[in-house]
């Protein structure tokens, strides 16, 4: 009886531990670099991988650059080319950070929680600190995390003729969403 109780306690505590770490392989990242000259530099990637540790407040995303989808296939080719994202050399972009006010989120109660996130974004082989706001929505069976922010392409050494010509925004908007 004692062994059964001990085994049950270990299983339950292990389950509680794993319940703190949420992952998904279908998070989405939207990239919007449209300008008044060109509405085409807009893409979506629905295959991002994301992880959230509800206890520690750590959050991470990884996206394969070649999986961004544009409405115009030619734009997709340019985006992945050496003169732009160079996705053969830099195949992924990652974010690793922390929800700095994780204590303000009650994961046991349905609700919408505004939080602050700090971490490092690695894109095009460059890693830079990033601070942004995010919204965490706790539902009966899911946790959703969303954030929208801008980056400066020059900070990540992303250059190209289209950027110089004003056809691609120098500070695109990035939107991230994950259902855990």
VOGU-3710 file (C-alpha; in Angstrom, 3 decimals, decimal comma):
1> xxxxxxxxxx> 0,000/0,000/0,000  2,808/2,425/0,886  4,583/1,671/-2,413  1,375/2,305/-4,360  0,800/5,607/-2,550  4,407/6,657/-3,135  4,229/5,729/-6,834  0,949/7,626/-7,238  2,417/10,689/-5,522  5,446/10,617/-7,843
11> xxxxxxxxxx> 3,255/10,308/-10,938  1,025/13,191/-9,826  3,962/15,448/-8,954  5,637/14,650/-12,283  2,393/15,500/-14,088  2,183/18,820/-12,272  5,790/19,591/-13,182  5,230/18,899/-16,876  1,977/20,876/-16,845  4,054/24,015/-16,216
21> xxxxxxxxxx> 5,820/23,661/-19,567  3,656/24,251/-22,619  4,787/23,782/-26,219  3,346/24,069/-29,705  4,600/23,396/-33,222  1,993/25,553/-34,949  2,600/29,041/-33,625  2,416/31,804/-36,214  4,696/34,707/-37,018  3,592/37,480/-39,353
31> xxxxxxxxxx> 6,050/39,790/-41,052  4,765/43,093/-42,430  7,260/45,343/-44,209  4,767/47,046/-46,504  5,331/50,635/-47,547  3,401/53,208/-49,552  5,394/52,023/-52,589  4,767/48,284/-52,198  2,141/46,225/-50,376  3,772/42,866/-51,196
41> xxxxxxxxxx> 6,375/42,513/-48,427  3,924/40,799/-46,102  4,323/37,167/-45,071  3,074/34,563/-42,646  4,686/31,511/-41,132  2,353/29,052/-39,384  5,026/26,515/-38,473  6,877/28,286/-35,683  7,799/26,295/-32,593  7,089/27,914/-29,225
51> xxxxxxxxxx> 7,548/27,026/-25,567  6,222/28,608/-22,394  7,125/27,733/-18,831  4,220/29,058/-16,764  6,149/28,842/-13,500  9,503/30,325/-14,510  7,991/32,721/-17,052  10,400/31,751/-19,803  9,168/31,919/-23,361  10,855/30,930/-26,621
61> xxxxxxxxxx> 10,047/30,903/-30,327  11,860/29,480/-33,315  10,857/30,000/-36,920  12,300/28,589/-40,150  12,857/31,533/-42,496  12,032/29,553/-45,672  8,589/28,750/-44,249  7,388/32,349/-44,591  4,698/32,432/-47,228  4,100/35,463/-49,463
71> xxxxxxxxxx> 1,193/36,032/-51,844  3,731/36,576/-54,625  6,211/33,685/-55,104  8,771/36,101/-56,574  8,712/38,088/-53,324  9,348/34,852/-51,436  12,402/34,165/-53,611  13,748/37,675/-52,959  13,078/37,355/-49,211  15,113/34,124/-49,009
81> xxxxxxxxxx> 17,915/35,307/-51,302  21,473/36,208/-50,318  20,731/39,909/-50,721  17,902/39,843/-48,207  17,403/37,193/-45,448  19,943/34,709/-46,850  17,937/31,794/-45,472  20,467/29,203/-46,638  23,104/30,741/-44,377  20,685/31,853/-41,616
91> xxxxxxxxxx> 17,875/29,266/-41,689  16,108/30,219/-38,455  15,168/33,156/-36,291  14,795/32,668/-32,536  13,575/34,516/-29,506  14,431/33,475/-25,953  13,138/35,559/-23,112  11,234/35,968/-19,885  7,856/37,348/-18,946  9,147/39,802/-16,357
101> xxxxxxxxxx> 5,851/40,087/-14,501  4,786/36,423/-14,643  3,358/36,668/-11,112  0,570/38,876/-12,505  -0,763/35,945/-14,568  -3,066/33,484/-12,845  -2,856/30,377/-15,023  -5,568/28,736/-12,899  -8,125/31,437/-13,768  -9,563/32,307/-17,173
111> xxxxxxxxxx> -8,665/35,845/-18,149  -6,646/38,227/-20,254  -3,319/39,362/-18,834  -1,077/42,143/-20,187  2,580/41,355/-19,542  6,075/42,592/-20,306  8,595/40,410/-22,095  12,372/40,822/-22,293  14,816/38,631/-24,120  17,074/38,199/-27,122
121> xxxxxxxxxx> 16,020/38,011/-30,755  18,421/36,305/-33,135  17,843/37,055/-36,798  20,197/36,939/-39,761  23,023/35,812/-37,454  22,692/38,851/-35,172  21,407/38,720/-31,588  19,877/41,852/-30,079  17,922/42,512/-26,871  14,188/42,963/-27,308
131> xxxxxxxxxx> 11,607/44,355/-24,897  7,940/44,198/-25,802  4,476/43,896/-24,398  2,410/40,751/-24,796  -1,070/39,513/-24,018  -1,619/36,135/-22,398  -5,125/34,755/-22,560  -5,927/31,873/-20,234  -8,912/29,779/-21,289  -10,415/26,590/-20,004
141> xxxxxxxxxx> -8,198/24,403/-22,186  -5,668/26,727/-23,822  -3,203/29,467/-23,111  -2,607/31,964/-25,911  0,350/34,315/-26,064  0,425/37,220/-28,546  2,816/40,071/-29,158  3,414/42,683/-31,830  6,613/44,694/-32,124  8,892/46,349/-34,654
151> xxxxxxxxxx> 12,551/45,787/-35,355  15,143/47,780/-37,272  16,453/45,677/-40,137  19,791/47,490/-40,025  20,291/46,244/-36,432  20,269/42,699/-37,830  22,386/43,620/-40,880  19,512/42,908/-43,257  20,035/45,041/-46,329  18,964/45,001/-49,921
161> xxxxxxxxxx> 18,057/47,105/-52,931  14,322/46,944/-52,133  14,951/48,320/-48,631  17,162/51,116/-49,986  14,541/51,932/-52,655  11,769/52,219/-50,034  9,854/49,162/-51,270  10,450/47,343/-47,971  9,967/49,028/-44,601  13,186/49,591/-42,666
171> xxxxxxxxxx> 11,243/48,812/-39,477  8,834/45,948/-40,214  6,126/44,897/-37,815  6,400/41,380/-36,412  3,350/39,683/-34,862  3,699/36,443/-32,933  0,875/34,205/-31,726  0,930/30,794/-30,058  -1,805/28,568/-28,662  -0,434/26,277/-25,979
//
